Amino acid sequence: AATINARWGGGSSKGTVSKKASGILDWTVADVIALEDASEQFPITQMMVKRLEAQEVINDICLMSLTGTIAKENGEAIAAILSAQQSSSADDRVRAMKEIDEAIVALQQARARLAVGAP
């Protein structure tokens, strides 16, 4: 509550935050922004950006080019997954998740191109 109040100037109590944490109330966009700014971590913002990227249809890139990107990103994801599996480092797991997300975006872009009837 203090973090949210510090960011936006009041209006949130411990009880409200408790209800949001338990699922009784929904988190607002302002809550998320305040918490992300305070933690300097942006998982929700990144998720929203990925949603937009996945919906973008890249009109100047043909499906053949996208297949190259898909192969590259999937290869990088596989390598990162194998590396993370053999490591105890959280950084390696985060890197693998990032590579997986990039592979998913490439596949979603190809799917979006096909959905609009791209040749």
C-alpha positions in Angstrom: 0.0 0.0 0.0 2.8 2.4 0.8 4.5 1.8 -2.5 1.2 2.5 -4.4 0.5 5.5 -2.3 4.0 6.9 -2.7 3.6 6.6 -6.5 0.1 8.0 -6.8 -0.4 10.1 -3.6 -2.6 8.0 -1.5 -5.9 6.1 -1.8 -4.7 2.6 -1.1 -4.7 0.8 2.3 -3.2 -2.5 3.5 -6.7 -4.0 3.5 -7.3 -3.1 -0.1 -3.9 -4.6 -1.1 -4.7 -7.7 0.9 -8.0 -8.1 -0.9 -6.3 -7.6 -4.3 -3.6 -10.1 -3.4 -6.3 -12.7 -2.4 -8.2 -12.1 -5.6 -11.3 -10.5 -4.0 -10.5 -7.2 -5.8 -8.8 -6.7 -9.2 -5.4 -4.9 -9.5 -5.7 -1.6 -11.4 -3.3 -0.5 -14.1 -2.1 2.2 -11.8 -1.3 -0.5 -9.1 0.7 -2.5 -11.6 2.7 0.5 -12.8 3.5 1.6 -9.2 4.7 -1.9 -8.2 6.7 -2.4 -11.4 8.4 1.0 -11.1 9.2 0.3 -7.4 10.7 -3.1 -8.1 12.3 -2.1 -11.4 10.9 -5.3 -12.9 8.3 -5.1 -15.6 6.7 -8.5 -16.1 3.1 -7.3 -16.8 4.3 -4.5 -19.1 6.5 -7.0 -21.0 3.6 -9.4 -21.3 1.4 -6.6 -22.8 4.2 -5.7 -25.3 4.5 -9.3 -26.3 0.7 -9.4 -26.9 1.0 -6.5 -29.3 4.1 -7.9 -31.0 2.3 -11.1 -31.6 -0.6 -9.3 -33.3 1.6 -7.2 -35.6 1.4 -8.3 -39.2 4.7 -7.5 -40.9 3.6 -6.7 -44.4 7.0 -6.2 -45.9 8.3 -9.6 -44.8 7.2 -12.7 -46.7 6.4 -16.0 -45.0 9.6 -17.5 -46.4 11.6 -14.9 -44.5 9.5 -15.6 -41.4 10.3 -19.3 -41.6 14.0 -18.5 -41.4 13.3 -16.4 -38.3 11.3 -19.2 -36.8 14.1 -21.7 -37.4 16.7 -19.3 -35.9 14.6 -18.4 -32.8 13.6 -22.0 -32.2 17.2 -23.1 -32.4 18.3 -20.4 -29.9 15.4 -21.5 -27.6 16.5 -25.1 -27.7 20.1 -24.3 -27.0 19.1 -22.0 -24.1 16.8 -24.7 -22.7 19.5 -27.3 -22.8 21.9 -24.8 -21.2 19.4 -24.0 -18.4 18.7 -27.6 -17.8 22.4 -28.2 -17.1 22.8 -25.1 -15.0 21.7 -24.1 -11.5 21.8 -20.4 -12.5 18.6 -18.4 -12.5 20.1 -16.3 -15.2 20.2 -19.3 -17.5 16.6 -20.1 -16.8 15.6 -16.5 -17.5 17.6 -16.5 -20.7 15.9 -19.7 -21.8 12.4 -18.2 -21.1 13.4 -15.1 -23.1 14.5 -17.2 -26.1 11.2 -19.3 -25.8 9.2 -16.1 -25.9 11.1 -14.8 -29.0 10.4 -18.1 -30.7 6.7 -17.9 -29.8 6.5 -14.3 -31.2 8.0 -15.5 -34.5 5.5 -18.3 -34.8 2.6 -16.0 -33.9 3.7 -13.5 -36.5 3.7 -16.2 -39.2 0.2 -17.4 -37.9 -1.1 -13.8 -38.1 0.2 -13.5 -41.7 -1.5 -16.7 -42.7 -4.7 -15.6 -40.9 -5.0 -12.5 -43.2 -4.4 -14.6 -46.3 -0.8 -13.7 -46.9 0.7 -15.6 -49.8 
